[in-house]
Amino acid sequence: MRVLDWLQLHHFFEIFLVFALMSGAMILVILMIKVGWNTIFETGFMKRGASELPERIQERIESIVEELLRVREFDTAMILMEKQRLKKLELQELGLKVHLLEACAKGEHPCSPTSSI
């Protein structure tokens, strides 16, 4: 009978310990949420005021749009410069081909049938 009483008492303490730990954990979680909530809203949105937020958001959107336009202008300028560079290269290549054909026609290049090289 004493063993049975001890087992029942032992289970009571286990159950009590589990509930105590759970309630302590819940209290800690509630405190962490409260501290986090206060920290976020006291330092963040609530101090700025509701009317200031849309203005700040609008300013941020405008700055992002301006940056995108600058990047687009830069990209457009880079594309134009690359096109001009390619045209110059094509003209140089065309000039070399013309020079090569003239040399072949005069017999000054190994590709011509009358070349002595």
C-alpha positions as a Markdown table, in Angstrom:
| # | Residue | x | y | z |
|---|---|---|---|---|
| 1 | Met | 0.0 | 0.0 | 0.0 |
| 2 | Arg | 2.8 | 2.4 | 0.8 |
| 3 | Val | 4.4 | 1.7 | -2.7 |
| 4 | Leu | 1.0 | 2.6 | -4.3 |
| 5 | Asp | 0.8 | 5.8 | -2.2 |
| 6 | Trp | 4.4 | 6.8 | -3.2 |
| 7 | Leu | 3.6 | 6.1 | -6.9 |
| 8 | Gln | 0.5 | 8.3 | -6.8 |
| 9 | Leu | 2.4 | 11.0 | -5.0 |
| 10 | His | 5.2 | 10.7 | -7.5 |
| 11 | His | 2.8 | 11.1 | -10.4 |
| 12 | Phe | 1.2 | 14.1 | -8.6 |
| 13 | Phe | 4.6 | 15.8 | -8.4 |
| 14 | Glu | 5.4 | 15.0 | -12.1 |
| 15 | Ile | 2.1 | 16.5 | -13.2 |
| 16 | Phe | 2.6 | 19.5 | -10.9 |
| 17 | Leu | 6.1 | 20.0 | -12.3 |
| 18 | Val | 4.9 | 19.9 | -15.9 |
| 19 | Phe | 2.1 | 22.4 | -15.2 |
| 20 | Ala | 4.6 | 24.7 | -13.4 |
| 21 | Leu | 7.0 | 24.6 | -16.3 |
| 22 | Met | 4.3 | 25.2 | -18.8 |
| 23 | Ser | 2.9 | 28.2 | -16.9 |
| 24 | Gly | 6.4 | 29.6 | -16.5 |
| 25 | Ala | 7.0 | 29.2 | -20.2 |
| 26 | Met | 3.7 | 30.8 | -21.0 |
| 27 | Ile | 4.5 | 33.8 | -18.7 |
| 28 | Leu | 7.9 | 34.2 | -20.5 |
| 29 | Val | 6.3 | 34.0 | -23.9 |
| 30 | Ile | 3.7 | 36.7 | -22.9 |
| 31 | Leu | 6.4 | 38.9 | -21.5 |
| 32 | Met | 8.6 | 38.5 | -24.6 |
| 33 | Ile | 5.6 | 39.4 | -26.9 |
| 34 | Lys | 4.7 | 42.4 | -24.8 |
| 35 | Val | 8.3 | 43.7 | -24.7 |
| 36 | Gly | 8.7 | 43.1 | -28.5 |
| 37 | Trp | 5.3 | 44.8 | -29.2 |
| 38 | Asn | 6.2 | 47.8 | -27.2 |
| 39 | Thr | 9.7 | 48.1 | -28.7 |
| 40 | Ile | 8.3 | 47.9 | -32.2 |
| 41 | Phe | 5.5 | 50.4 | -31.8 |
| 42 | Glu | 7.2 | 52.8 | -29.4 |
| 43 | Thr | 10.3 | 53.2 | -31.5 |
| 44 | Gly | 8.7 | 52.7 | -34.9 |
| 45 | Phe | 5.3 | 53.6 | -36.3 |
| 46 | Met | 3.6 | 55.1 | -33.3 |
| 47 | Lys | 6.3 | 57.8 | -32.7 |
| 48 | Arg | 6.2 | 58.9 | -36.3 |
| 49 | Gly | 2.5 | 59.3 | -36.4 |
| 50 | Ala | 0.0 | 58.0 | -38.8 |
| 51 | Ser | 0.0 | 61.1 | -41.1 |
| 52 | Glu | 3.8 | 60.9 | -41.6 |
| 53 | Leu | 3.9 | 57.4 | -42.8 |
| 54 | Pro | 2.3 | 57.9 | -46.2 |
| 55 | Glu | 4.6 | 60.8 | -46.9 |
| 56 | Arg | 7.7 | 58.8 | -46.1 |
| 57 | Ile | 6.4 | 55.9 | -48.2 |
| 58 | Gln | 5.7 | 58.3 | -51.1 |
| 59 | Glu | 9.2 | 59.8 | -50.7 |
| 60 | Arg | 10.7 | 56.3 | -50.8 |
| 61 | Ile | 8.7 | 55.4 | -53.9 |
| 62 | Glu | 9.8 | 58.6 | -55.6 |
| 63 | Ser | 13.5 | 57.9 | -54.8 |
| 64 | Ile | 13.2 | 54.4 | -56.1 |
| 65 | Val | 11.6 | 55.6 | -59.4 |
| 66 | Glu | 14.3 | 58.2 | -59.8 |
| 67 | Glu | 17.0 | 55.6 | -59.3 |
| 68 | Leu | 15.3 | 53.3 | -61.9 |
| 69 | Leu | 15.2 | 56.1 | -64.4 |
| 70 | Arg | 18.9 | 56.9 | -63.9 |
| 71 | Val | 19.7 | 53.3 | -64.4 |
| 72 | Arg | 17.6 | 53.1 | -67.5 |
| 73 | Glu | 19.2 | 56.3 | -68.9 |
| 74 | Phe | 22.7 | 54.8 | -68.2 |
| 75 | Asp | 21.7 | 51.5 | -69.8 |
| 76 | Thr | 20.4 | 53.3 | -72.9 |
| 77 | Ala | 23.6 | 55.3 | -73.2 |
| 78 | Met | 25.7 | 52.2 | -72.8 |
| 79 | Ile | 23.6 | 50.4 | -75.5 |
| 80 | Leu | 24.1 | 53.4 | -77.9 |
| 81 | Met | 27.8 | 53.4 | -77.2 |
| 82 | Glu | 28.0 | 49.7 | -77.9 |
| 83 | Lys | 26.1 | 50.1 | -81.2 |
| 84 | Gln | 28.5 | 52.8 | -82.3 |
| 85 | Arg | 31.5 | 50.7 | -81.3 |
| 86 | Leu | 30.1 | 47.7 | -83.3 |
| 87 | Lys | 29.4 | 50.0 | -86.3 |
| 88 | Lys | 33.1 | 51.2 | -86.2 |
| 89 | Leu | 34.3 | 47.6 | -86.0 |
| 90 | Glu | 32.1 | 46.7 | -88.9 |
| 91 | Leu | 33.4 | 49.6 | -90.9 |
| 92 | Gln | 37.0 | 48.6 | -90.1 |
| 93 | Glu | 36.3 | 45.0 | -91.1 |
| 94 | Leu | 34.7 | 46.2 | -94.3 |
| 95 | Gly | 37.7 | 48.5 | -94.9 |
| 96 | Leu | 40.1 | 45.5 | -94.4 |
| 97 | Lys | 38.1 | 43.4 | -96.8 |
| 98 | Val | 38.2 | 46.1 | -99.4 |
| 99 | His | 42.0 | 46.5 | -98.8 |
| 100 | Leu | 42.4 | 42.7 | -99.1 |
| 101 | Leu | 40.4 | 42.6 | -102.3 |
| 102 | Glu | 42.4 | 45.5 | -103.8 |
| 103 | Ala | 45.6 | 43.7 | -102.8 |
| 104 | Cys | 44.4 | 40.5 | -104.4 |
| 105 | Ala | 43.4 | 42.4 | -107.6 |
| 106 | Lys | 46.9 | 43.9 | -107.8 |
| 107 | Gly | 48.6 | 40.6 | -107.2 |
| 108 | Glu | 50.1 | 41.8 | -103.9 |
| 109 | His | 48.4 | 39.1 | -101.7 |
| 110 | Pro | 48.8 | 35.3 | -101.6 |
| 111 | Cys | 45.2 | 34.8 | -102.5 |
| 112 | Ser | 45.6 | 36.1 | -106.0 |
| 113 | Pro | 46.4 | 33.7 | -108.8 |
| 114 | Thr | 49.2 | 36.0 | -110.1 |
| 115 | Ser | 50.9 | 36.3 | -106.7 |
| 116 | Ser | 54.6 | 35.7 | -106.6 |
| 117 | Ile | 54.7 | 35.1 | -102.9 |
